[in-house]
């Protein structure tokens, strides 16, 4: 029990670290927004001075004027974003150790119930975020990934928590490691792809003149990649997650035949796992062969992730089925 209690403390530590990262990333985005507005106001003031000095009104005036080297706004200090990344790395390490200790305390693979699924799923999502950031700058996703991480960990600790213990005989199979482990990995990647698609929708709305998103408080969106780049990143992530989810269905069917003597039995979890697969398959098909892109593709991703969340929470809490005893 000492290891189990230490695991709980480390989970709270990871949640705290992600909360700090959330604040750091949010303030960084706020500073980016302010810098954008300040640069625009400075350019407008210089244009007025140039016109007052005799420049024709209809003559294009450089936004930084003839002395741009002396007056152009410098690059924004992204120190807070760096702090956010460092604290996020700390959260990943704390959560990893917490998961390992949970497994040791329970004497099994630590993803046999909703509580553990939430811990490991959050770990995968945050780890995917920091991993992608090592290859390209995706710190603009930080506030949202960290925010979801805090939400999931707090819900896990306050609503899904169960004591570390063994599992029923039906779960004492190597398929628990493979089938559930792959499902968690897919869910974590789906989470990052969902955040990317939401940002795509926000950026697209700002670019297309949305009254709400065109305000100063949303100025940080101008510092995110173009909607097409965000869509491309989301598509690549969803493609990887879809392959993993496909293997989840195949592995689950094989395990069901071994445990219950049938590959498919219309269990609520089986049905909703298949619905998730169909939604993402339709998304990938529509985007690659039907030319669906832009906001239509992004909304498809949002719908798919809503199915993922319902499969994890609603199906477990509302319906009774063969997966009910495991919380999966």
C-alpha positions in Angstrom: 0.0 0.0 0.0 2.9 2.3 0.5 3.7 2.1 -3.2 0.1 2.7 -4.1 -0.1 5.8 -1.8 3.1 7.1 -3.3 1.6 6.6 -6.8 -1.4 8.7 -5.8 0.9 11.5 -4.5 2.9 11.4 -7.7 -0.3 11.7 -9.8 -1.3 14.8 -7.9 2.3 16.1 -8.4 1.9 15.5 -12.2 -1.5 17.3 -12.2 0.1 20.2 -10.3 3.0 20.4 -12.8 0.5 20.4 -15.7 -1.5 23.2 -14.0 1.7 25.2 -13.8 2.5 24.5 -17.4 -1.1 25.5 -18.4 -0.6 28.9 -16.7 2.8 29.4 -18.4 1.6 28.4 -21.9 -1.6 30.6 -21.4 0.4 33.7 -20.4 2.8 33.1 -23.3 -0.2 33.0 -25.7 -1.5 36.2 -24.1 1.9 37.9 -24.6 1.9 36.8 -28.2 -1.6 38.3 -28.6 -0.5 41.6 -27.0 2.7 41.8 -29.1 0.6 41.3 -32.3 -1.7 44.2 -31.4 1.2 46.4 -30.3 3.0 45.9 -33.6 -0.2 46.7 -35.5 -0.8 49.9 -33.5 2.8 50.9 -34.0 2.6 50.4 -37.7 -0.7 52.5 -37.8 1.0 55.3 -35.9 4.0 55.3 -38.2 1.6 55.4 -41.2 -0.2 58.4 -39.8 3.2 60.2 -39.2 4.2 59.5 -42.8 0.9 60.8 -44.2 1.2 63.9 -42.0 4.7 64.5 -43.4 3.4 64.7 -46.9 3.1 61.1 -48.1 0.1 60.6 -50.4 -2.9 59.1 -48.6 -3.3 56.3 -51.1 0.4 55.5 -51.2 1.3 52.2 -49.5 3.4 52.9 -46.5 5.7 50.2 -45.1 4.3 49.0 -41.8 7.7 49.6 -40.2 8.6 52.8 -42.1 11.9 53.8 -43.6 13.7 53.3 -40.3 12.4 49.8 -39.7 15.6 48.6 -38.2 15.2 51.1 -35.3 11.5 50.9 -34.8 10.2 47.5 -35.8 9.0 45.4 -32.8 11.5 42.8 -31.8 10.8 39.1 -31.4 8.6 38.2 -28.5 10.3 36.6 -25.5 9.1 33.0 -25.4 10.7 32.2 -22.0 7.4 31.3 -20.5 6.7 28.8 -23.3 10.1 27.2 -22.5 9.2 27.0 -18.8 5.9 25.4 -19.8 7.7 22.7 -21.8 10.1 22.0 -19.0 7.3 21.6 -16.4 5.4 19.4 -18.9 8.5 17.2 -19.2 8.5 17.0 -15.4 4.8 16.0 -15.4 5.5 13.2 -17.9 8.3 11.8 -15.7 6.1 12.0 -12.5 3.2 10.4 -14.2 5.4 7.6 -15.6 6.8 6.8 -12.2 3.3 6.9 -10.7 2.0 4.4 -13.3 4.9 2.1 -12.7 4.4 2.1 -9.0 0.7 1.5 -9.5 1.5 -1.6 -11.5 4.0 -2.8 -8.9 1.5 -2.3 -6.1 -1.3 -4.1 -8.0 1.0 -6.9 -9.2 -0.1 -6.5 -12.8 -0.2 -4.3 -15.9 -1.5 -0.9 -14.6 -4.4 -0.4 -17.1 -7.2 -2.6 -16.0 -9.9 -0.1 -14.9 -11.1 3.4 -15.7 -8.8 5.0 -13.2 -5.7 3.5 -14.7 -6.9 4.0 -18.2 -7.2 7.7 -17.5 -3.7 7.9 -16.0 -2.0 6.1 -18.9 -4.1 7.8 -21.5 -3.1 11.2 -20.1 0.5 10.1 -20.0 0.4 9.1 -23.7 -1.3 12.3 -24.8 1.2 14.5 -23.0 4.2 12.4 -24.1 3.0 12.6 -27.7 2.8 16.4 -27.4 6.4 16.7 -26.0 7.6 14.1 -28.5 6.2 16.0 -31.5 7.6 19.2 -30.1 11.2 17.8 -30.4 10.7 17.7 -34.2 8.7 20.8 -34.7 7.5 23.7 -32.6 4.0 22.9 -31.4 4.1 24.8 -28.1 0.9 26.6 -29.2 -0.8 23.3 -28.3 0.6 23.3 -24.8 -2.1 25.2 -23.0 -4.8 22.9 -24.4 -3.0 19.6 -23.9 -1.9 20.6 -20.4 -5.5 21.7 -19.6 -7.0 18.4 -20.8 -4.3 16.6 -18.8 -5.2 18.4 -15.6 -8.9 17.7 -16.2 -8.4 14.0 -16.8 -6.1 13.5 -13.9 -8.3 15.3 -11.4 -11.3 13.3 -12.7 -9.3 10.1 -12.3 -8.3 11.0 -8.7 -11.7 12.2 -7.6 -14.2 10.1 -9.6 -12.6 7.0 -11.0 -10.1 6.1 -8.2 -10.0 2.4 -7.0 -7.6 0.7 -4.8 -4.7 -1.1 -6.4 -5.6 -4.8 -6.5 -5.6 -7.8 -8.8 -8.1 -8.5 -11.6 -10.6 -11.2 -12.3 -9.4 -14.4 -14.0 -10.9 -13.3 -17.4 -8.4 -10.3 -17.4 -5.4 -12.4 -16.4 -4.2 -12.7 -19.9 -1.4 -11.3 -22.0 -4.2 -9.7 -24.1 -4.7 -7.2 -21.3 -1.2 -5.8 -22.0 -1.7 -5.8 -25.8 -5.4 -5.0 -26.4 -5.9 -2.4 -23.7 -2.4 -1.0 -24.0 -2.9 -0.3 -27.7 -6.3 1.2 -27.1 -4.8 3.6 -24.6 -2.0 4.6 -27.0 -4.6 5.3 -29.7 -6.7 7.3 -27.3 -3.8 9.5 -26.3 -2.9 10.2 -29.9 -6.6 10.9 -30.8 -6.5 13.5 -27.9 -3.6 15.5 -29.4 -5.2 15.3 -32.9 -8.5 16.6 -31.4 -6.7 19.6 -29.9 -5.0 20.3 -33.2 -8.3 20.2 -35.1 -10.0 22.6 -32.6 -7.2 25.0 -33.1 -7.6 24.6 -36.8 -11.3 25.6 -36.5 -10.4 28.6 -34.3 -7.7 29.8 -36.7 -9.9 29.3 -39.7 -12.7 31.3 -38.1 -10.3 34.2 -37.3 -8.9 34.2 -40.9 -12.4 34.3 -42.3 -13.5 37.3 -40.4 -15.3 35.9 -37.3 -16.5 38.8 -35.1 -15.8 36.9 -31.9 -12.4 35.4 -33.0 -11.3 38.6 -34.6 -11.0 40.4 -31.3 -7.8 41.3 -29.6 -8.0 38.5 -27.0 -7.7 36.0 -29.8 -4.7 37.6 -31.4 -2.5 34.7 -30.4 -4.1 32.7 -33.1 -2.1 34.7 -35.6 1.0 33.0 -34.2 -0.2 29.5 -34.8 0.4 27.7 -38.1 -2.1 28.2 -41.0 -5.2 26.0 -40.9 -3.9 23.8 -43.7 -0.7 23.0 -41.6 -2.8 22.3 -38.6 -5.1 20.0 -40.6 -2.1 18.2 -42.0 -0.7 17.6 -38.5 -4.1 16.3 -37.2 -4.4 14.0 -40.2 -1.0 12.4 -39.6 -1.8 11.9 -35.9 -5.2 10.5 -36.6 -3.8 8.1 -39.2 -1.4 6.6 -36.7 -4.1 6.4 -34.0 -6.6 4.8 -36.5 -4.1 2.0 -37.2 -3.7 1.4 -33.5 -7.5 1.4 -33.0 -8.0 -1.1 -35.8 -5.6 -3.4 -34.0 -7.5 -2.7 -30.8 -10.7 -4.1 -32.4 -8.9 -7.1 -33.9 -7.1 -7.9 -30.6 -10.4 -7.5 -28.7 -12.2 -9.9 -30.9 -9.4 -12.5 -30.5 -9.4 -12.1 -26.7 -13.3 -12.3 -26.6 -13.2 -15.6 -28.5 -10.6 -16.9 -26.0 -12.4 -15.7 -22.9 -16.1 -16.0 -23.9 -16.1 -18.3 -26.9 -17.2 -15.8 -29.5 -15.5 -13.0 -31.5 -18.4 -10.6 -31.4 -21.4 -10.3 -29.1 -22.8 -6.8 -29.4 -21.6 -5.8 -26.0 -22.0 -2.0 -25.5 -18.2 -1.5 -25.4 -17.7 -3.6 -28.6 -20.4 -1.6 -30.4 -19.1 1.8 -29.4 -15.5 0.8 -30.2 -16.7 -0.1 -33.7 -18.6 3.2 -34.0 -15.3 5.0 -33.2 -13.6 3.0 -35.9 -16.3 3.8 -38.4 -16.2 7.5 -37.7 -12.5 7.8 -38.1 -12.5 5.5 -41.1 -15.1 7.8 -42.7 -13.0 10.8 -41.9 -9.8 9.3 -43.5 -11.7 8.1 -46.5 -13.5 11.4 -47.0 -10.3 13.4 -46.7 -8.1 11.2 -48.9 -10.6 10.2 -51.7 -13.4 12.7 -51.6 -11.4 15.8 -51.1 -12.9 16.8 -47.8 -10.7 19.3 -46.1 -10.8 22.4 -44.0 -13.5 22.8 -41.5 -15.5 19.8 -42.6 -12.5 17.5 -41.9 -11.9 19.2 -38.5 -15.5 18.8 -37.4 -15.2 15.1 -38.4 -12.3 14.8 -36.0 -14.2 16.6 -33.2 -17.1 14.2 -33.7 -14.8 11.2 -33.6 -13.2 12.3 -30.4 -16.6 12.8 -28.9 -17.3 9.2 -29.6 -14.0 8.2 -28.0 -14.9 10.1 -24.8 -18.3 8.5 -24.7 -16.8 5.1 -25.3 -14.6 5.6 -22.3 -17.0 7.3 -19.9 -20.7 7.0 -21.0 -20.5 3.4 -22.0 -18.8 2.4 -18.8 -21.1 4.4 -16.5 -24.5 4.0 -18.3 -24.5 0.5 -19.8 -24.0 -2.9 -18.3 -21.9 -5.4 -20.2 -19.1 -7.9 -20.1 -16.6 -5.0 -19.8 -18.4 -3.5 -16.8 -16.4 -5.4 -14.1 -13.1 -4.0 -15.4 -14.4 -0.4 -15.9 -13.2 -0.7 -19.5 
